[in-house]
């Protein structure tokens, strides 16, 4: 009876304990990767003013808060630096 305990039960308990720790470490790693994503900054919102259309994505943005770029002597308004860079790359 004691031999059965040491040969079967103890190794099974040890195996269960090791697998449980392994699964917990994997799940903890998955949770930490999800939480690390940086938040996207929110642009400031103006309470009025003239609206300009972004030529890349079509979003209307306040002329006061837009990202601007002078192209061929005229000022073009963008909603974000990313749209400005896409416009630059396409030109």
Z-matrix of the N, CA and C atoms (Angstrom, degrees):
N
C 1 1.445
C 2 1.532 1 111.24
N 3 1.339 2 115.86 1 -44.10
C 4 1.460 3 119.38 2 179.87
C 5 1.529 4 109.90 3 -69.87
N 6 1.329 5 117.42 4 -35.41
C 7 1.460 6 120.34 5 176.41
C 8 1.535 7 110.83 6 -61.49
N 9 1.301 8 116.90 7 -42.95
C 10 1.452 9 121.60 8 177.68
C 11 1.531 10 110.38 9 -59.72
N 12 1.296 11 116.96 10 -41.51
C 13 1.463 12 122.09 11 179.12
C 14 1.526 13 110.55 12 -61.74
N 15 1.310 14 118.30 13 -46.85
C 16 1.463 15 122.01 14 -177.48
C 17 1.530 16 112.81 15 -76.10
N 18 1.302 17 118.15 16 -29.09
C 19 1.458 18 120.83 17 -177.87
C 20 1.531 19 113.49 18 -88.80
N 21 1.314 20 118.25 19 -26.11
C 22 1.461 21 120.19 20 -174.53
C 23 1.528 22 111.96 21 -117.25
N 24 1.302 23 117.56 22 -54.33
C 25 1.459 24 121.04 23 -171.67
C 26 1.525 25 111.51 24 -69.43
N 27 1.306 26 119.15 25 -47.88
C 28 1.468 27 121.87 26 -178.66
C 29 1.528 28 111.23 27 -62.05
N 30 1.349 29 120.68 28 -48.10
C 31 1.474 30 119.18 29 177.35
C 32 1.537 31 112.85 30 -61.42
N 33 1.331 32 117.72 31 -36.89
C 34 1.459 33 119.60 32 177.92
C 35 1.526 34 111.32 33 -65.79
N 36 1.305 35 117.57 34 -42.05
C 37 1.460 36 120.58 35 177.18
C 38 1.533 37 111.06 36 -63.83
N 39 1.315 38 116.45 37 -41.97
C 40 1.458 39 120.79 38 178.17
C 41 1.539 40 111.12 39 -63.12
N 42 1.319 41 117.21 40 -43.47
C 43 1.460 42 121.74 41 177.63
C 44 1.534 43 110.95 42 -62.48
N 45 1.313 44 117.23 43 -44.26
C 46 1.468 45 121.53 44 177.64
C 47 1.522 46 110.26 45 -60.48
N 48 1.309 47 118.21 46 -44.10
C 49 1.465 48 122.43 47 -179.14
C 50 1.536 49 111.26 48 -62.86
N 51 1.347 50 117.30 49 -42.00
C 52 1.458 51 121.21 50 178.82
C 53 1.531 52 111.84 51 -66.98
N 54 1.326 53 117.79 52 -43.94
C 55 1.462 54 121.12 53 178.43
C 56 1.526 55 111.47 54 -63.70
N 57 1.318 56 116.82 55 -39.56
C 58 1.463 57 121.14 56 178.49
C 59 1.532 58 110.59 57 -61.49
N 60 1.317 59 118.36 58 -43.75
C 61 1.453 60 122.33 59 177.77
C 62 1.516 61 111.95 60 -64.75
N 63 1.320 62 116.86 61 -39.57
C 64 1.461 63 121.51 62 178.87
C 65 1.533 64 111.12 63 -63.97
N 66 1.309 65 117.37 64 -46.89
C 67 1.468 66 121.39 65 179.64
C 68 1.524 67 110.39 66 -64.24
N 69 1.312 68 118.34 67 -41.02
C 70 1.461 69 121.34 68 178.69
C 71 1.531 70 111.45 69 -62.57
N 72 1.326 71 117.67 70 -40.45
C 73 1.462 72 119.85 71 -179.59
C 74 1.530 73 111.18 72 -68.33
N 75 1.311 74 118.38 73 -35.93
C 76 1.461 75 121.31 74 176.80
C 77 1.516 76 110.12 75 -66.08
N 78 1.314 77 117.58 76 -46.22
C 79 1.464 78 120.59 77 -179.78
C 80 1.525 79 111.60 78 -65.02
N 81 1.311 80 118.13 79 -37.09
C 82 1.463 81 120.81 80 177.63
C 83 1.526 82 110.52 81 -65.67
N 84 1.316 83 117.43 82 -37.82
C 85 1.461 84 121.00 83 177.27
C 86 1.513 85 112.43 84 -66.14
N 87 1.324 86 117.64 85 -37.85
C 88 1.463 87 121.45 86 178.14
C 89 1.529 88 110.45 87 -67.28
N 90 1.312 89 117.75 88 -40.62
C 91 1.459 90 120.98 89 179.86
C 92 1.518 91 111.41 90 -67.11
N 93 1.326 92 118.32 91 -37.14
C 94 1.460 93 119.95 92 -178.62
C 95 1.528 94 110.96 93 -71.53
N 96 1.329 95 119.12 94 -30.66
C 97 1.451 96 121.44 95 178.55
C 98 1.523 97 111.29 96 -69.21
N 99 1.305 98 117.72 97 -35.40
C 100 1.457 99 121.16 98 179.93
C 101 1.517 100 110.46 99 -69.92
N 102 1.316 101 117.78 100 -37.56
C 103 1.459 102 121.61 101 -175.19
C 104 1.530 103 112.55 102 -76.84
N 105 1.326 104 119.66 103 -12.23
C 106 1.455 105 122.25 104 -174.05
C 107 1.530 106 112.66 105 -82.82
N 108 1.322 107 118.26 106 -13.85
C 109 1.466 108 120.08 107 -176.35
C 110 1.525 109 110.62 108 -58.67
N 111 1.339 110 116.95 109 128.13
C 112 1.464 111 118.94 110 179.76
C 113 1.525 112 110.98 111 -74.33
N 114 1.309 113 114.88 112 147.70
C 115 1.461 114 120.28 113 178.96
C 116 1.523 115 109.65 114 -75.99
N 117 1.311 116 116.28 115 142.62
C 118 1.462 117 121.34 116 178.44
C 119 1.523 118 108.64 117 -77.06
N 120 1.335 119 118.06 118 128.25
C 121 1.462 120 119.45 119 -178.43
C 122 1.529 121 111.12 120 -67.06
N 123 1.307 122 115.32 121 140.34
C 124 1.455 123 121.43 122 -179.90
C 125 1.528 124 108.43 123 -93.43
N 126 1.332 125 117.59 124 125.70
C 127 1.465 126 119.30 125 179.75
C 128 1.531 127 110.27 126 -69.02
N 129 1.332 128 117.11 127 151.09
C 130 1.455 129 119.37 128 178.71
C 131 1.529 130 110.73 129 -66.58
N 132 1.312 131 115.85 130 145.63
C 133 1.456 132 121.33 131 -177.36
C 134 1.515 133 109.26 132 -105.77
N 135 1.315 134 116.11 133 129.65
C 136 1.450 135 121.28 134 177.96
C 137 1.526 136 109.04 135 -91.46
N 138 1.328 137 117.20 136 146.68
C 139 1.458 138 121.38 137 -177.30
C 140 1.514 139 112.32 138 -89.22
N 141 1.273 140 119.74 139 19.08
C 142 1.459 141 121.65 140 178.99
C 143 1.506 142 110.85 141 164.19
N 144 1.307 143 116.32 142 -169.06
C 145 1.447 144 120.54 143 178.76
C 146 1.513 145 111.84 144 104.53
N 147 1.302 146 115.28 145 -179.91
C 148 1.455 147 121.92 146 -177.72
C 149 1.521 148 110.82 147 -78.20
N 150 1.330 149 116.59 148 138.84
C 151 1.457 150 121.69 149 178.18
C 152 1.522 151 109.81 150 -99.79
N 153 1.320 152 115.12 151 138.58
C 154 1.466 153 122.21 152 177.46
C 155 1.522 154 108.21 153 -121.19
N 156 1.321 155 116.37 154 147.47
C 157 1.462 156 120.87 155 -179.63
C 158 1.522 157 110.29 156 -94.17
N 159 1.330 158 115.37 157 129.32
C 160 1.460 159 121.63 158 176.22
C 161 1.526 160 107.91 159 -70.38
N 162 1.347 161 119.44 160 125.27
C 163 1.474 162 120.78 161 -177.72
C 164 1.526 163 113.84 162 -71.49
N 165 1.330 164 117.87 163 -14.61
C 166 1.467 165 120.17 164 -177.54
C 167 1.519 166 111.14 165 -88.86
N 168 1.343 167 116.71 166 -55.49
C 169 1.464 168 119.88 167 -174.06
C 170 1.526 169 113.31 168 -106.86
N 171 1.322 170 118.16 169 -9.70
C 172 1.458 171 121.01 170 177.22
C 173 1.515 172 114.94 171 83.06
N 174 1.312 173 117.90 172 6.55
C 175 1.453 174 121.91 173 179.05
C 176 1.522 175 110.03 174 -73.70
N 177 1.329 176 116.20 175 138.86
C 178 1.459 177 120.03 176 174.25
C 179 1.520 178 108.38 177 -88.21
N 180 1.315 179 115.33 178 130.04
C 181 1.458 180 121.27 179 -175.85
C 182 1.526 181 108.45 180 -133.05
N 183 1.328 182 115.40 181 146.87
C 184 1.457 183 120.65 182 178.61
C 185 1.528 184 109.61 183 -63.99
N 186 1.317 185 116.42 184 138.05
C 187 1.461 186 120.90 185 179.69
C 188 1.528 187 110.84 186 -63.58
N 189 1.339 188 116.98 187 -27.20
C 190 1.469 189 120.60 188 -179.53
C 191 1.525 190 112.40 189 -72.02
N 192 1.318 191 117.33 190 -34.05
C 193 1.468 192 120.50 191 -174.77
C 194 1.521 193 113.45 192 -105.92
N 195 1.323 194 118.80 193 0.74
C 196 1.461 195 120.78 194 -175.80
C 197 1.527 196 111.65 195 -75.97
N 198 1.313 197 114.13 196 158.77
C 199 1.463 198 122.03 197 172.20
C 200 1.521 199 105.64 198 -88.40
N 201 1.325 200 117.64 199 124.31
C 202 1.466 201 120.16 200 -174.37
C 203 1.524 202 111.31 201 -111.86
N 204 1.326 203 114.07 202 156.03
C 205 1.461 204 121.84 203 177.00
C 206 1.521 205 107.01 204 -147.08
N 207 1.307 206 117.07 205 130.39
C 208 1.462 207 121.20 206 178.61
C 209 1.525 208 108.47 207 -87.70
N 210 1.342 209 115.25 208 118.22
C 211 1.462 210 121.78 209 -177.70
C 212 1.517 211 108.15 210 -128.62
N 213 1.324 212 116.99 211 121.91
C 214 1.469 213 123.86 212 179.81
C 215 1.529 214 111.74 213 52.67
N 216 1.309 215 117.24 214 40.28
C 217 1.451 216 121.91 215 175.97
C 218 1.515 217 114.99 216 81.63
N 219 1.328 218 119.13 217 0.10
C 220 1.460 219 120.45 218 177.20
C 221 1.526 220 109.02 219 -120.51
N 222 1.322 221 115.40 220 153.02
C 223 1.462 222 120.41 221 -178.69
C 224 1.523 223 109.05 222 -92.94
N 225 1.326 224 116.60 223 126.93
C 226 1.464 225 123.11 224 178.35
C 227 1.528 226 107.02 225 -108.70
N 228 1.342 227 116.46 226 135.24
C 229 1.465 228 122.49 227 -177.05
C 230 1.525 229 109.83 228 -104.10
N 231 1.336 230 115.52 229 136.55
C 232 1.461 231 122.84 230 179.70
C 233 1.522 232 109.40 231 -125.67
N 234 1.338 233 116.50 232 153.39
C 235 1.463 234 120.15 233 179.15
C 236 1.523 235 112.21 234 -79.24
N 237 1.328 236 117.51 235 -23.93
C 238 1.465 237 120.30 236 -177.45
C 239 1.530 238 109.79 237 -155.51
N 240 1.331 239 116.34 238 163.29
C 241 1.467 240 119.28 239 174.77
C 242 1.532 241 112.58 240 -61.85
N 243 1.343 242 116.96 241 -29.72
C 244 1.466 243 119.91 242 179.56
C 245 1.530 244 110.81 243 -64.72
N 246 1.338 245 117.30 244 -42.60
C 247 1.470 246 120.24 245 177.65
C 248 1.527 247 110.61 246 -66.45
N 249 1.333 248 116.75 247 -38.41
C 250 1.469 249 120.19 248 177.76
C 251 1.525 250 110.00 249 -60.43
N 252 1.332 251 117.09 250 -43.41
C 253 1.459 252 121.14 251 -179.07
C 254 1.522 253 111.68 252 -67.59
N 255 1.356 254 117.48 253 -37.61
C 256 1.469 255 120.26 254 176.62
C 257 1.528 256 110.36 255 -63.69
N 258 1.333 257 116.95 256 -40.38
C 259 1.470 258 121.21 257 178.77
C 260 1.523 259 110.53 258 -63.56
N 261 1.342 260 114.99 259 -42.33
C 262 1.467 261 120.71 260 178.55
C 263 1.530 262 110.89 261 -61.72
N 264 1.326 263 116.11 262 -42.91
C 265 1.463 264 120.85 263 -177.54
C 266 1.528 265 111.23 264 -68.34
N 267 1.335 266 117.13 265 -32.82
C 268 1.468 267 120.68 266 -178.48
C 269 1.519 268 112.05 267 -78.19
N 270 1.329 269 117.30 268 -22.80
C 271 1.478 270 120.12 269 -177.38
C 272 1.505 271 111.60 270 -79.77
